[in-house]
Every structure is written in C-alpha cells, then in structure tokens.
C-alpha cells in the first residue's frame, strides 16, 4: 500500500485526529452474520486474522502506524477498492483536513509516479486559516446539525514529467467513514454563537474562541476521489486570458499554453491573423500583438492563389472551421501552394483554422498548429467549440482598444474627419501606433502628409442676400433708439435745470444720430458706446441722486438695454436669431440629404455656416479604398447638388415668413472639371487644394459670389435664382441637360440665362448659367435617389 504523506506545514486544527477503521470492522461483522452473502467466509477469516490488531478498530493518532500496519490496512480497504476499477478510478484513502493519503488506486499511483521525484502532493492555494474554518464548519454541520455550506472545490495540479503537461484534478471527500464529537475542553455552542459565526467568516479569532484547538475528536478516515478536469481548467484559464482587460505583453503566450493543455500536447502552437476585405481585394493586416503561422511574417501577401479553393470557400466564405491533419498530403493535392510552403518552412505538419468574422470588412483566423502529423484533426478540433465565442469577444476587445488608440491619434493630430477619407488617416495612425509599440515612444515618427490625388471638386453656397446691409441697418436702428432714449432724458434735464453742459450733450447726441442716419462707418458702434459710457452715464448716475422723476426715466432707459451687452440689442437680436435659425435649418436639411448622397457613392463633404451655408465636395478614385470609381458618380453628384440647392432655396423661402427679420438667399455652384489634389493641412486641421495651379480654384471660390455680370452693375447671384459658374463649354452642355431635366420636374422655370462674368482680379473668361427657381413646386414631385440614378446611368 503506497502512502503519500502531507509534506506541507501541519496546520493547527480544532480537532484531534484518530485514524480508525471501525466502520470497516462493523461492515465485516454484518457480512460474517449474513449466510446469504458470498463474502461471509472472507469476512469471518479477515476478522479472525485482525483480532490481534485491536488498534486498527479502536484508532490511533500516531501516523507511523500506517506503515506499521500497511498490509493489514490494505486488506481492510480492499472492499472499497475493487480490482476491476483499480486502473480506472483515481481514488485513495485519506485523513481529512490533514491530507495524508494512503491506499491509492493503481491509476492514482501511476499519476504520482509520472509526476517525478521532486513533486510534492499538495492542494492548490492551500490556506491554513481556511482549513481551520472549514473543519469548524464541518463540526457545525455534522455534530450540531447547522445548515452551513462551506463546500468549495479543492484542486491538485499534478505534472507529467514525460509529456511536460500539468494536469488538474478536482477532489471530493466521502465522509461516510468518520465521525466527530466534542471533548471536555469544547465550549458549548449556542444559537447566538452560531449567528455570530455566520456573520464573521473571516474572523479566525472568533472561530478559535468557539472551537479551540484540539477540542473535538475526529475518528475514522475518508475516501478521496480525484477527477481529471484538465480540459475544463484549460478552458477556464483560456477564457480568463482572453477576457482579461489588463494589457499583458505575454497574453498570446498564455493563450498558447492554455490551448496546448486543452489538446494535451506541448507541441501545440497558437497564432492569429486578421484580414481586411474590400470589394476589390483582400489584404492581411499585421499587428505586433499577434503571430501568424499562415503568413509567416510575409510583408507582401497576395491572397489570390495563396489558399486552395477548399480553404477559401470553407474558411473565408462559409466561415466554417477546417482541420488539415497532414500538411504533406495537402501540398500534393494543391500543387504546393503558398499556404503549404509557408507551413512547411515552419515545420508545421497539422493545423486547425478557426474563422472569426469581426466586422463587415474585418476577418480573423485562429491558427492552431503542430509539428506532428495527425495530432490536430477534425475530431479533436471539436474541443474548440466552447472557446470560439469567448475568443471572438476577446479579439474584438483588442481590436477596439487599437481602434480607440488610433482614434485618439487621429483626434490629436488631424481632428474630426469625414468618414469617407478616414481610412487614409487610419493608415498613418497605424504606422505611428505600431512604430511606437515596436521602437518605444521615445523614437520620433513624423506623420506624412495626407494627400488625395486626382479628385474633382464641387463647390456650392446658399448665401444670405444683403447680409452686410441688413446687419448694418439693424445696428443703425438699435443705436438710434438708444441715443434717442438718452436724448429724451437729457432734454428733460436741460428743461428743468438749464445748465450749459446739457445743451452740449444734446448737440453731441444729435451729431451722432445724424452720422448714423447718413451711413454706418467702421468704428461708429464703438464710438457711440464709448460716448454713452464716458459722457452720458456719469450724468445719469448724478441725476439719480438728486431727482426722483429723472431717476424713474433713467430706470426705464436701462430696461431697454440687454442684460449682458448693456446696449439696445433688439433689431440686431432679431436679425442674428433669424440668421441662426435659417442656417440651422439649411444645415440640418443638407446634412440629411448628404446621407442619401453618400449612399450613391462615398465622397468627401464639408460645410460651413457663415451668412448662409457653403459646402465643398470632392470625389475621385483616391478617396476610396474599397469601391470602383467611375465618372458616372461625378455626374450623379452634380445633378444631386443642383437638385439639393433648389430644395434648399424652397426651404429658405418658406422660412422667410416665420423669421423675425425676413431674409432672402441666393445660391451658386462653381464647376471645375480638371482634377486636382487636396492635402490635409496639419496647422489648420482641414483639407485644402495642393499645388500652385490648383490655388486658382480657391481664389475663384472666394471672389465669385461678389462678381457682376459683364458690362452691368447687376450681381451674378440673385434671390430666387441659382447661378452655375463654369469656364469650359463642355461643362455648360452637361449642366444644360441637368437644368432641362429639373425643369421637366418643375424644379426650375423658363428661361435659362447664359451670362458672361466680369473679369475678376487675376481671373478672366468665366461664364455662367442662371435659372429661376420654382417656389410653387409641390413636394410630392421631389426627385428620389432612384430617379437620379436612372437619369444619369447610361442606357
């Protein structure tokens, strides 16, 4: 009989341990009296043989007796260890709470032997205090019948010196063969004591007070059963490593070890690769956090022809797991393709691929590989079933962390970006992020310029007509009202007190009123405010102290002033509120229409609120990385822009009657067919045209809305009309088609004006089409997205 002693420190316990086999003797005595039992004679003979060893029944505290009576104990326990189960069960007799083990099943003995000479048989996370409280809880339950549940699983981690794999075993103790009773030194446990103990689990002093050391007698032995939970434990460890939030540089190594345990082989390696899908191609995305056996650190990866048709369809198309148990045979069947060559170079002989769809355009593959043929196959691949959902969550979390970091880099360096071009900035952010990860943050990395070549611009504006004049008029009215209110008070004061200073103030107020009426000049607003603060208000403050009637008039004057600005701010407020409301409604409408336009084809879009709404759009092949560009989409966007501006004008016309200050708008489109380049300006955090020649386009944008029709004083932009500025006849022919189509849909009225534009500074030869908007068009006749596509698409 093999004995495995407890080699850890002996714990102080509330019980005195006495090993006794009285339960077995009682069982044998029953068998000896049972004439119907085939074991009767065996029991009689064994009882007769063991009469000379009374201490086996009465019990002993000296554990050396386990060796002394080794053979006799082995015979006694043979009833609990049937020969047929010796190689199957992991079972042993043990002394509970002391953990000395004896009488091991053959399988148990083999496990201990394979662990090696240096292995110490001990519980995982053994805690002396918990063992003390555990034994007290056992006393409460078995002797005092108190319903306490301190049961928690105990585990042994036992290595195999041959395979290098540590297996995990959960243990249970059968309590049918021992009993416990108090000794004279044991305090009586009352109901109040029980309540106190239940509320003080972690207070060892209270437990020792109620259950002093060696105050109870334990008699008997226990039967310990071990259950192999290596796979469950490996899954648990794998799950823990996967969902751990704390950044750990060795996390993939830990995952690899957990998977190796799951498959019970130290030959198992783990890899992971991600792939970006677009409508035109598939690219491998390399991250520092991952090791890919499929790609084997290749920089230039060509997806086409790399995987065989079976792998491509099953993994990438159908998202099914696949196992290749013999890579050599796979190579023969696939004419030694790229995947075979990559795996063979790494001496990989079997592999399991687990596909994970992370996003619509992002795909991941778990790679589990072995250097042994057939070690990985479609049967043991089933073990991964419970891992895959957790791994998917973990990888998504890792990718989200990376994306959050990239987003912070973009926000820090580029500010908010339009979704269409964000992919380009992500490329730069990834380069910076992984450069910092690989070479440390101390290594400087200069972000490259973000440039998009060969894009076609589309510019448009809906400008508030006469905004400067309207604003000046509002200022004039407010200043005039404030001066007149002040004049009334000074006039009453002059009549009452007849001092020359009041006549002088009246003269200066009248001069200000005359100047404002003749026309508001730069600085007039500041001049009037300064005059009131320095010359009028000190007089008001004096008058309030000497004249009650004038004090009331001054309070009435002050009630007309804005609380914050301390000026009359009525007409200006009406004007600015009207401008704000009009801008907000127009911006909201354009943003809503942009959602529709982006569905047609992704393009860059930005808008600005000024006295109206300006917008820039750029469209071209370089802006998108997952779509095929065609000039059809440019024509489509031009028609959409013209229709959208017409609808914006209708919206502004309807709002005019609801505004405190009626406002009119005039719209303009600038056509520029020559492709240009745009570059992100790091200093201003925005896009601008790139190159000296292309600057001309920006100059035209800034000057065109103030231009006049050639040889006239008439402004090009007029309320109720849309002007389309161009320089090439082909552009005019294109827009004439759009205008006639929109006329057929009652968006525009007849006729179409064809105009020459006056020469601007440094700019000549511009022309324009101008068309009148139909403000009476029914909304039911608005053109839909599908109609635009049908109109532009070739037959």
ZATORDREN-605396 format. One line per 5 residues: their letters; for each residue z, y, x of C-alpha. Coordinates in steps of 0.25 Angstrom, whole numbers. Example, Ala and Ser with C-alpha at 12.3 -4.5 7.8 and 13.67 -1.06 7.14 Angstrom:
// residues 2
as	31 -18 49 | 29 -4 55 .
// end
This chain:
// residues 795
xxxxx	0 0 0 | -5 13 6 | 6 25 6 | 1 39 7 | 14 48 9 .
xxxxx	15 62 6 | 13 70 19 | 15 84 13 | 29 90 13 | 39 83 4 .
xxxxx	42 92 -8 | 55 95 -14 | 55 89 -28 | 65 89 -40 | 64 74 -40 .
xxxxx	69 63 -31 | 58 53 -29 | 61 38 -30 | 49 28 -29 | 51 17 -39 .
xxxxx	42 6 -45 | 52 3 -57 | 40 6 -67 | 32 -5 -60 | 44 -15 -60 .
xxxxx	46 -12 -75 | 32 -16 -77 | 33 -28 -69 | 45 -33 -77 | 38 -31 -90 .
xxxxx	26 -39 -85 | 36 -50 -80 | 40 -52 -94 | 26 -52 -101 | 22 -66 -102 .
xxxxx	8 -61 -107 | 5 -53 -94 | -3 -60 -83 | 5 -51 -74 | 18 -57 -77 .
xxxxx	19 -67 -65 | 15 -56 -56 | 25 -46 -61 | 36 -57 -60 | 33 -60 -46 .
xxxxx	32 -46 -42 | 45 -42 -48 | 52 -54 -41 | 45 -50 -28 | 50 -36 -29 .
xxxxx	65 -39 -32 | 69 -37 -18 | 64 -23 -18 | 72 -16 -29 | 70 -2 -23 .
xxxxx	55 -3 -28 | 61 -3 -42 | 73 6 -40 | 66 16 -32 | 67 22 -18 .
xxxxx	66 36 -12 | 62 32 2 | 47 33 2 | 47 24 14 | 49 12 4 .
xxxxx	35 14 0 | 31 8 13 | 43 -2 14 | 39 -8 0 | 24 -6 2 .
xxxxx	19 -20 -2 | 29 -21 -14 | 25 -7 -20 | 11 -11 -18 | 13 -24 -27 .
xxxxx	21 -16 -37 | 10 -5 -39 | -2 -16 -39 | -1 -15 -54 | -5 -1 -54 .
xxxxx	-16 -2 -44 | -25 -14 -49 | -34 -19 -39 | -47 -16 -47 | -44 -1 -47 .
xxxxx	-40 0 -32 | -53 5 -28 | -56 14 -40 | -43 21 -42 | -37 32 -33 .
xxxxx	-22 29 -36 | -9 28 -29 | 6 27 -32 | 13 40 -28 | 26 47 -28 .
xxxxx	24 59 -38 | 28 73 -32 | 29 66 -18 | 15 61 -17 | 17 49 -8 .
xxxxx	7 39 -12 | 7 24 -11 | -1 12 -16 | -15 18 -16 | -27 12 -23 .
xxxxx	-37 7 -13 | -47 19 -17 | -35 29 -14 | -32 22 -1 | -47 23 3 .
xxxxx	-47 38 0 | -35 41 8 | -41 33 20 | -54 40 19 | -47 54 20 .
xxxxx	-44 51 34 | -31 50 42 | -28 65 42 | -28 66 27 | -15 70 20 .
xxxxx	-14 65 6 | -8 77 -2 | -11 85 -14 | -19 97 -14 | -12 110 -16 .
xxxxx	2 103 -15 | 13 113 -18 | 27 109 -17 | 33 119 -28 | 23 114 -38 .
xxxxx	26 99 -35 | 41 103 -37 | 38 109 -51 | 28 98 -54 | 39 88 -52 .
xxxxx	49 97 -61 | 39 97 -72 | 37 82 -71 | 52 81 -73 | 52 91 -85 .
xxxxx	41 83 -91 | 45 68 -89 | 60 70 -90 | 63 82 -99 | 50 80 -107 .
xxxxx	46 94 -106 | 31 96 -108 | 27 103 -95 | 13 101 -89 | 13 103 -74 .
xxxxx	1 93 -72 | -9 98 -63 | -19 90 -55 | -16 86 -41 | -27 84 -31 .
xxxxx	-29 77 -18 | -40 81 -8 | -44 69 0 | -55 70 10 | -64 59 15 .
xxxxx	-65 59 30 | -78 51 29 | -86 60 20 | -79 73 22 | -78 75 7 .
xxxxx	-64 79 2 | -62 73 -12 | -52 78 -22 | -43 69 -31 | -34 73 -43 .
xxxxx	-21 65 -44 | -13 61 -56 | 1 54 -56 | 4 43 -66 | 19 45 -70 .
xxxxx	22 32 -77 | 29 26 -65 | 40 36 -62 | 52 43 -70 | 61 55 -67 .
xxxxx	75 58 -71 | 86 69 -67 | 96 67 -56 | 110 72 -58 | 106 85 -50 .
xxxxx	96 89 -60 | 99 101 -69 | 97 99 -84 | 84 105 -89 | 86 113 -102 .
xxxxx	75 119 -111 | 78 132 -105 | 75 126 -91 | 62 121 -96 | 58 134 -101 .
xxxxx	62 141 -88 | 54 131 -80 | 41 132 -89 | 41 147 -86 | 44 146 -71 .
xxxxx	34 136 -66 | 32 143 -52 | 47 146 -50 | 51 134 -41 | 66 139 -41 .
xxxxx	68 137 -56 | 62 123 -55 | 71 119 -43 | 83 124 -51 | 80 116 -63 .
xxxxx	74 104 -55 | 82 104 -42 | 76 95 -30 | 79 80 -32 | 86 82 -45 .
xxxxx	77 71 -52 | 74 57 -49 | 59 52 -49 | 58 37 -49 | 45 29 -49 .
xxxxx	31 32 -43 | 18 38 -48 | 3 33 -49 | -7 43 -43 | -21 43 -47 .
xxxxx	-32 51 -40 | -45 55 -46 | -57 60 -38 | -60 74 -43 | -69 78 -31 .
xxxxx	-80 81 -39 | -72 89 -49 | -65 96 -38 | -78 99 -31 | -84 105 -44 .
xxxxx	-71 114 -45 | -72 118 -31 | -87 121 -32 | -84 129 -45 | -73 137 -38 .
xxxxx	-82 140 -26 | -93 144 -36 | -85 153 -45 | -76 159 -34 | -78 174 -35 .
xxxxx	-73 178 -21 | -84 179 -11 | -84 168 -1 | -94 166 10 | -91 151 10 .
xxxxx	-93 149 -5 | -106 142 -3 | -100 133 7 | -88 129 -2 | -98 126 -13 .
xxxxx	-106 117 -4 | -93 109 0 | -89 108 -15 | -103 103 -18 | -102 93 -7 .
xxxxx	-89 88 -13 | -95 87 -26 | -106 77 -21 | -96 71 -11 | -104 73 1 .
xxxxx	-102 82 13 | -118 82 15 | -120 91 3 | -124 106 6 | -126 117 -4 .
xxxxx	-136 128 -5 | -140 138 -15 | -153 147 -16 | -158 157 -26 | -172 161 -31 .
xxxxx	-178 173 -37 | -188 171 -47 | -199 181 -51 | -211 179 -60 | -220 179 -47 .
xxxxx	-211 171 -37 | -198 164 -33 | -190 169 -21 | -178 163 -14 | -166 173 -13 .
xxxxx	-158 171 -1 | -143 174 -1 | -133 174 10 | -123 167 1 | -132 154 0 .
xxxxx	-138 143 8 | -151 137 3 | -156 124 7 | -168 125 -1 | -173 137 6 .
xxxxx	-167 134 20 | -165 149 23 | -180 152 21 | -184 166 21 | -198 165 15 .
xxxxx	-197 156 3 | -209 152 -4 | -205 146 -18 | -219 140 -20 | -221 126 -15 .
xxxxx	-207 126 -9 | -201 118 -21 | -209 106 -27 | -213 107 -41 | -202 98 -46 .
xxxxx	-191 106 -39 | -197 119 -44 | -198 115 -59 | -185 108 -59 | -176 118 -52 .
xxxxx	-183 131 -53 | -190 130 -67 | -181 120 -75 | -168 123 -68 | -164 109 -66 .
xxxxx	-156 102 -55 | -164 94 -45 | -160 84 -34 | -168 79 -23 | -162 67 -17 .
xxxxx	-172 64 -6 | -178 76 1 | -187 68 10 | -193 61 -3 | -194 75 -9 .
xxxxx	-202 80 3 | -212 68 2 | -214 71 -13 | -216 87 -11 | -225 87 1 .
xxxxx	-213 92 9 | -212 106 2 | -203 118 6 | -191 112 0 | -192 99 7 .
xxxxx	-194 106 20 | -182 115 18 | -173 104 15 | -178 95 26 | -175 105 36 .
xxxxx	-161 105 32 | -160 90 32 | -157 90 17 | -160 77 10 | -156 78 -4 .
xxxxx	-154 91 -13 | -150 95 -27 | -155 108 -32 | -148 115 -44 | -155 127 -50 .
xxxxx	-147 139 -56 | -154 150 -64 | -146 162 -60 | -155 173 -67 | -169 174 -73 .
xxxxx	-174 177 -59 | -164 170 -50 | -162 156 -48 | -153 148 -39 | -152 133 -34 .
xxxxx	-140 126 -29 | -144 117 -17 | -136 105 -14 | -141 97 -2 | -138 85 6 .
xxxxx	-143 79 19 | -143 65 13 | -154 59 4 | -150 56 -10 | -136 62 -8 .
xxxxx	-140 72 -18 | -147 67 -30 | -149 69 -45 | -137 61 -49 | -126 68 -41 .
xxxxx	-133 81 -44 | -126 80 -58 | -113 84 -51 | -118 98 -50 | -119 99 -65 .
xxxxx	-105 106 -66 | -107 115 -54 | -120 121 -58 | -115 131 -69 | -104 136 -60 .
xxxxx	-113 137 -48 | -123 145 -57 | -111 155 -61 | -107 156 -46 | -121 159 -41 .
xxxxx	-123 169 -52 | -110 176 -48 | -114 176 -33 | -128 182 -37 | -121 192 -46 .
xxxxx	-112 196 -34 | -124 198 -25 | -131 206 -36 | -119 215 -38 | -119 217 -23 .
xxxxx	-134 220 -23 | -132 229 -35 | -121 237 -28 | -130 239 -16 | -141 244 -25 .
xxxxx	-132 253 -32 | -126 259 -19 | -140 261 -13 | -150 262 -24 | -142 266 -37 .
xxxxx	-146 261 -50 | -160 255 -51 | -171 251 -61 | -171 236 -64 | -186 235 -60 .
xxxxx	-184 238 -46 | -170 233 -44 | -175 220 -37 | -180 228 -25 | -167 235 -23 .
xxxxx	-160 221 -24 | -169 216 -13 | -164 227 -4 | -149 226 -9 | -150 211 -6 .
xxxxx	-155 214 8 | -143 223 10 | -133 214 4 | -137 201 12 | -138 209 25 .
xxxxx	-124 214 23 | -120 200 19 | -126 194 32 | -124 204 42 | -112 211 37 .
xxxxx	-110 224 30 | -110 232 44 | -124 229 46 | -132 241 41 | -144 238 32 .
xxxxx	-154 249 28 | -159 247 14 | -174 248 13 | -182 258 5 | -185 252 -9 .
xxxxx	-200 255 -11 | -209 251 -22 | -224 252 -19 | -236 254 -28 | -229 258 -41 .
xxxxx	-235 266 -51 | -226 278 -57 | -225 282 -71 | -218 295 -74 | -215 302 -87 .
xxxxx	-206 312 -93 | -201 317 -106 | -197 332 -103 | -189 341 -112 | -199 353 -114 .
xxxxx	-194 366 -110 | -180 361 -106 | -178 373 -96 | -181 383 -106 | -173 376 -117 .
xxxxx	-161 375 -107 | -162 390 -103 | -163 394 -118 | -150 386 -121 | -143 393 -109 .
xxxxx	-148 407 -113 | -143 405 -127 | -129 400 -122 | -127 411 -112 | -132 421 -122 .
xxxxx	-122 416 -133 | -111 416 -122 | -114 430 -118 | -115 435 -132 | -101 429 -135 .
xxxxx	-95 436 -123 | -102 449 -127 | -96 449 -141 | -82 449 -135 | -85 459 -124 .
xxxxx	-91 468 -135 | -79 467 -144 | -70 470 -132 | -79 483 -128 | -78 488 -142 .
xxxxx	-63 486 -142 | -59 490 -128 | -71 499 -123 | -70 496 -108 | -82 499 -100 .
xxxxx	-81 485 -94 | -84 478 -107 | -97 487 -108 | -101 482 -95 | -98 467 -99 .
xxxxx	-107 469 -111 | -118 475 -103 | -118 463 -93 | -117 453 -105 | -129 460 -111 .
xxxxx	-137 459 -98 | -134 444 -97 | -139 442 -111 | -152 450 -108 | -154 442 -95 .
xxxxx	-152 429 -102 | -161 433 -114 | -172 437 -104 | -172 423 -98 | -162 414 -91 .
xxxxx	-163 414 -76 | -157 405 -66 | -142 409 -64 | -141 416 -77 | -132 406 -83 .
xxxxx	-123 406 -71 | -123 421 -71 | -119 422 -85 | -108 412 -84 | -103 420 -71 .
xxxxx	-103 433 -79 | -95 427 -90 | -84 421 -81 | -82 433 -72 | -84 445 -81 .
xxxxx	-82 441 -95 | -71 430 -95 | -61 439 -88 | -63 449 -98 | -61 439 -109 .
xxxxx	-48 434 -103 | -43 448 -103 | -47 451 -117 | -40 438 -122 | -27 444 -117 .
xxxxx	-28 458 -124 | -36 456 -136 | -33 445 -147 | -46 447 -154 | -55 447 -142 .
xxxxx	-47 434 -137 | -52 427 -150 | -66 431 -147 | -65 426 -133 | -60 413 -138 .
xxxxx	-72 412 -148 | -81 415 -136 | -74 404 -128 | -76 394 -139 | -91 395 -137 .
xxxxx	-90 390 -123 | -92 376 -118 | -78 370 -114 | -83 365 -101 | -94 375 -97 .
xxxxx	-87 387 -103 | -101 393 -107 | -108 393 -120 | -115 380 -120 | -121 378 -134 .
xxxxx	-136 379 -132 | -136 372 -119 | -128 361 -124 | -137 359 -136 | -149 359 -126 .
xxxxx	-143 349 -116 | -137 340 -127 | -152 339 -133 | -158 337 -119 | -147 326 -116 .
xxxxx	-150 319 -130 | -165 320 -128 | -164 314 -114 | -155 303 -118 | -163 298 -130 .
xxxxx	-176 299 -122 | -170 291 -110 | -164 281 -120 | -178 279 -126 | -185 278 -113 .
xxxxx	-175 268 -107 | -177 259 -120 | -192 260 -118 | -190 256 -103 | -184 243 -107 .
xxxxx	-197 240 -114 | -206 245 -103 | -199 236 -92 | -202 224 -101 | -217 227 -99 .
xxxxx	-215 228 -84 | -204 231 -75 | -205 245 -69 | -196 256 -63 | -192 266 -72 .
xxxxx	-182 278 -71 | -180 290 -80 | -173 303 -78 | -166 313 -88 | -170 327 -86 .
xxxxx	-174 337 -97 | -181 325 -103 | -184 311 -97 | -192 308 -84 | -196 294 -81 .
xxxxx	-202 287 -69 | -208 273 -69 | -214 264 -58 | -222 251 -60 | -228 242 -50 .
xxxxx	-228 228 -43 | -218 232 -32 | -207 235 -43 | -206 221 -48 | -204 208 -40 .
xxxxx	-206 198 -52 | -217 203 -60 | -232 204 -58 | -237 219 -59 | -250 223 -66 .
xxxxx	-255 237 -69 | -255 233 -83 | -240 236 -83 | -242 250 -77 | -252 253 -89 .
xxxxx	-242 247 -99 | -231 256 -93 | -239 269 -94 | -242 266 -109 | -227 263 -111 .
xxxxx	-223 276 -104 | -233 285 -113 | -228 278 -125 | -213 279 -121 | -215 294 -119 .
xxxxx	-222 296 -132 | -210 289 -139 | -200 297 -131 | -207 310 -136 | -205 305 -150 .
xxxxx	-191 303 -148 | -189 317 -142 | -196 323 -153 | -187 316 -163 | -174 320 -156 .
xxxxx	-179 335 -156 | -174 337 -170 | -160 331 -167 | -157 339 -154 | -149 352 -154 .
xxxxx	-159 358 -145 | -173 353 -149 | -180 348 -137 | -195 344 -134 | -200 335 -124 .
xxxxx	-213 334 -116 | -218 321 -109 | -226 318 -97 | -232 306 -90 | -237 306 -75 .
xxxxx	-247 296 -72 | -248 291 -57 | -257 279 -55 | -256 278 -40 | -245 268 -36 .
xxxxx	-234 274 -27 | -222 269 -20 | -208 272 -25 | -196 272 -15 | -181 272 -19 .
xxxxx	-174 284 -13 | -161 280 -7 | -156 294 -7 | -159 297 -21 | -157 283 -27 .
xxxxx	-171 283 -34 | -185 280 -33 | -195 290 -28 | -210 289 -24 | -213 285 -10 .
xxxxx	-223 292 -1 | -229 306 1 | -241 303 -8 | -232 298 -19 | -223 310 -19 .
xxxxx	-235 318 -27 | -231 309 -39 | -217 314 -39 | -222 329 -37 | -231 327 -49 .
xxxxx	-219 322 -58 | -210 334 -54 | -221 344 -58 | -230 339 -69 | -221 342 -81 .
xxxxx	-221 357 -78 | -237 357 -76 | -246 365 -85 | -260 361 -90 | -270 367 -80 .
xxxxx	-274 381 -83 | -264 383 -94 | -249 386 -96 | -247 374 -104 | -237 364 -99 .
xxxxx	-242 350 -98 | -230 344 -104 | -229 348 -119 | -219 343 -130 | -225 333 -139 .
xxxxx	-235 328 -128 | -236 318 -117 | -243 322 -104 | -249 312 -95 | -252 317 -81 .
xxxxx	-262 310 -72 | -271 312 -60 | -281 301 -62 | -291 299 -73 | -288 284 -74 .
xxxxx	-274 287 -78 | -279 297 -89 | -288 286 -94 | -277 276 -94 | -267 285 -102 .
xxxxx	-278 289 -112 | -278 275 -116 | -263 275 -118 | -263 288 -126 | -274 283 -135 .
xxxxx	-267 270 -138 | -254 278 -141 | -262 288 -150 | -266 276 -158 | -252 272 -159 .
xxxxx	-248 287 -164 | -240 290 -151 | -250 302 -148 | -258 312 -155 | -272 317 -152 .
xxxxx	-278 323 -143 | -276 319 -129 | -275 331 -119 | -282 330 -106 | -276 340 -96 .
xxxxx	-277 346 -82 | -263 349 -76 | -261 362 -67 | -260 360 -52 | -246 358 -48 .
xxxxx	-241 361 -34 | -247 351 -25 | -253 343 -37 | -267 344 -43 | -276 336 -52 .
xxxxx	-266 332 -63 | -271 329 -77 | -264 325 -90 | -266 319 -103 | -257 325 -114 .
xxxxx	-255 319 -128 | -247 323 -140 | -236 314 -145 | -236 310 -160 | -222 313 -165 .
xxxxx	-225 307 -178 | -227 293 -174 | -220 282 -181 | -210 274 -172 | -216 262 -179 .
xxxxx	-229 263 -171 | -222 263 -158 | -229 254 -148 | -222 242 -143 | -221 235 -130 .
xxxxx	-231 224 -134 | -241 235 -139 | -241 242 -125 | -243 229 -118 | -255 225 -127 .
xxxxx	-261 239 -125 | -260 239 -110 | -263 224 -108 | -278 220 -105 | -285 213 -116 .
// end
